[in-house]
Amino acid sequence: PGASSSQAAQQALRDRQEQLEKLLGEPAETWPEAAAKAQYLIQLFAATPEAQDPRRKTLIAHTLDDLSRLCKDTQDQT
């Protein structure tokens, strides 16, 4: 049972990744959409060896926090 649930989770992750990558090809219509694209790309970079430098890890974390906060602020204003 553990292996099949793990495989299902991996497939769901791949499906979500494919969906996000399709959306990346489309123009963003809102700031939150643009931020979601940027967050996705930053997270991809964060998984690379180049991003493991402590200073880069800090910059990545701060940038992702900024994007989340600003999107929430934008949504709260509507």
N, C-alpha and C positions, 0 to 999 in steps of 0.2 A: 504493500500500500504506500509506503514512503517514497519509493522510486517513481510510481505513477503520479503521485501528487507533485513531486519535484519536477517531473517532466511536464506536467500540466502548467505549473508555475513558470517554467522556462519558456514554454510555448506562448503563454499569455504575455510574458515580457517581450518576446520577439514580435508578437502581434502588435503590442503597444508601440514598440520602437518603429515598426514599419509604418504605423499610422502617423506617428509624430514626424517621421522623415517625409512622408507624403505632404503633410501640412507645411513643412519647411519650404517646399517648392512653391507654395502659394503666397501671394502678398498678404501681409498681416492687415487686418481691418481696424484693429484697436491696439492701444499700447499694451494691454495685458497679453494679447496674442503675440506681439513682437517680443515682449519680455519672456514668454514661455519658450519661444524659439531660442532666444539668447541663453536662457537657463539650460535648455537641452544641450546646446553646443558647448557651453561651459562645463557641464557635467561630463560630456564625452572627453573633453580635454583633461578634466580632473582625473580621469582614469589612466592617463598616460604617464610614463616615467618622467617626462619633463615637468609635470605638474606636482611631483612629489617634494620638490624643494619647499621647506617650511614657509618661506616668504610667499611663494606662489599659492600654497595651500591657504594661507591667511587671506591673500587677495581674492582668491576664488570664493572663500566663505563669505567675505564681506560683500562681494559683488552679488552673490546669490541672495544674501539677506536684503541688500538694497533693492534688488528687483522685486522680491516678494513684498517688501514693505511698501514700495511705491505702487505696485499693482493693487494692493489692499487699499491704500489711500485713495487711488483712482476709483475703485469699485465702491468705496464708502461714500464718495461724493456724488454718485449717480442715484 
